[in-house]
Every structure is written in structure tokens, then in C-alpha cells.
């Protein structure tokens, strides 16, 4: 019975989360598509902060994209904070006369943002990573939402800059699918992240929450802090930016492990939001069920399957000394999971068919609503779901172990 538990848990939560996504999507379909960004007659002064650590290779392209923004130059301030770089980042940024460049020796993105904020003058603060490139209309489309005094931050639609290999194509699909999720969460007042892809934040709101340095994902920390102060975070779906994504497995693993550890740190730090009646959707569903519980189920299932397979391999290797070479090879091969088990095991078949195909339908719907994914790229989606999600759960297992052991942290 114990070995069937992962099957039941994954099936239940897979169906639950997919049906929730479908219901919210259809309920808000007209809003998600037809709700356009507001353009105010009075454009606020905006200060864009660009923290940069060893970003000499990309800071030039980032600043060139900022220089092309369709926004009055008299109301736009750009501040680059060189965060203890050793590759000439500051020198590369100084080639752009419109950007103010500040150098600090203390490592840490939050310290760089705090230093840049103290030198800024804008009513709205933009936070832009040095490997992200903005589209011409993005800023003007986003600032209009601050006409609502309850809006504390506005995020945008993130695209992958270059899709040269399979990993970047998978990330392109992931970003497109997450865009519609963020849009729906913002409609439900439950969006809890302000990524460094030109997220805009009210200056007065930043004064209340500051830039924290005690988690690995300061963007989530800020968002949760804003929510606790009564602000809402809105996702502007039609404002697009492009970002450089990891191109190797090692870079991708390091990025995701940092993200996932930061998520766990923030859930601990802001645990008072869980089951908080002031934030019903976020506190009663998004964080505890869609977030913590689903992750816990995935981590448990992944660890269980790895442990079970590892045990079979160990038992097989232990018996190798007593059998011939041919039998040794057969024993090793038999330790790997058999594809036939999906057909002959009714519980595994239920897991595969229900969760896989409902999840596939959800992602296809997201691709249709958000756009940006070609028909050719959509052919990668089934492969993405079978391979990419599996590796992601391995990263969650590693992240959980590192967080328990309190391994070293870096920006």
C-alpha cells in the first residue's frame, strides 16, 4: 500500500490543480484577453535600477534597450549599480551617458538595490536585471496601473531572448505558461513575485518594506512584504521583455536551486500569510495547496522513486559476484523502470493518463492565450512535460537537502 501512495497523491493533486486552473481560466478568459493596459495622461517619473555583478557581456545590450523606451527622457532616470564586479561592468555601463553608474564593494543584490534607491528620485522604481532587455512600449504600458492607489507593483510578460538549444526551448515554453498563471493570480490578488525583469514598484511602498537580504529570492520577499502591507501586484500581460536564460545544465541547475531555496526561505519568513483570512486566495489555496503541499508531494514522490530504484540497484550489484557476466548485465538492466509497467499497472496508467493529458491541455490553452509559442515549438510540449518536470523535481529534492543542511548561499 505504501508504494501506491505516490500514485494516489500525484493523481489527486494533479487533477485538483489542473481543474482549478481551467475554472479560473474560463471564468476570467474575457478579462485576461481584453483587459488592456491603461495609459495615464500624467506619466510619473520613473527610476530604473540595474544591479549588475559581472555583467559586462550583457549590460550594453540592456542599456541600449532602455535607451529605446517610448517614454519621456525628462521623466526617466537610469542607475546602474556595479555590485563588486571584476570584469569591467562599470566601464561598459559608463559608455552610455544617460546612465548614472555607482560602484559598491559589498556583494548582494539587495545591497545594490538599496544603494541605487537612495540615489533615485522617481515616484515609481523599476528593477531591471542586467541580462534583461525591454521592448519599446513596455514601460508606458505598465505605469498606467499605478492610477489605482492599491497597486503596489506591476510585473510583465517575460520572453526567452534566444532559443538555440532544447533547454532554452523548454524554458521558453515554461515562461509562456507561467505568464498566464501570473495574469490569473493577479486577477485573484494572489500574485506574490516581482521579478527583476523591469518590475515597477511604488517608491512609497519600497520605503515601507525595503530591500531584504535574508533570502535568496529578494523579489519574492518584496512581493510578499507588499501584500502584507495591503498592496496588490498586477501582471501586465501585453508588456514584454526578453531575458537571457541558462544555456547549460549546470547554469540552469544553479539558478533553479537558488530559486527553490529562496522560495522555502520566504515561506518560512512569511508563514503568517498561510491560512490568513485577510488574503483568502493566497493564504488558503495558492501558498498551502498549490505551493507547499504540491511541492511536498513532488519531493516525496521523487525521493521515494529514487530511493526505491537505488535499493534495487544496490541489491542487484550485491548479487553480481555470484552470477555470470551475462546474468550480471541482465540484472543491471532489470533494475531500470520498465515502460511496460505503465500499461500493466492500472494505478500508474491512471497517473500517467489523467495527470499528463490534463496538464498538457492546460499548457496548450496557456500557449493559445499568451501566444509567443509557434506551432513547431508546441511539438516540444509533451517532451517538456515528461523530461523537464522530472528534472525540476530533482532540483527540488536537492534544494530541500541543501536548505536543511544550510549549505552556502551566493547571489
Secondary structure, DSSP 8 states (H G I E B T S, - for coil): -GGGHHHHHHHHHHHHHHHHHHHHHHHTHHHHHH------SS---EEEEEEESS-HHHHHHHHHHHHT-SS-GGGEEEEEEEES-SSSHHHHHTTSTTEEEEEE-S--HHHHHHHHHHT---SEEEEE-TTEEE-TTHHHHHHGGGGSTTEEEEEEEEEES---SHHHHHHHHHHHHHHHHHHHHHHTT------TEEEEEEHHHHHHH----SSS-HHHHHHHHHHHTT-EEEEEEEEEEEE----SHHHHHHHHHHHHHHHHHHHHHTGGGTT-TTSHHIIIIIIIIIIIIHHHHHHHHHHHHHHHHHHHHHHHHHTGGGS-HHHHHHHHHHTS--TTHHHH-HHHHHIIIIIHHHHHHHHHHHHHHH----HHHHTTHHHIIIIIHHHHHHHHHHHHHHHHHT-----
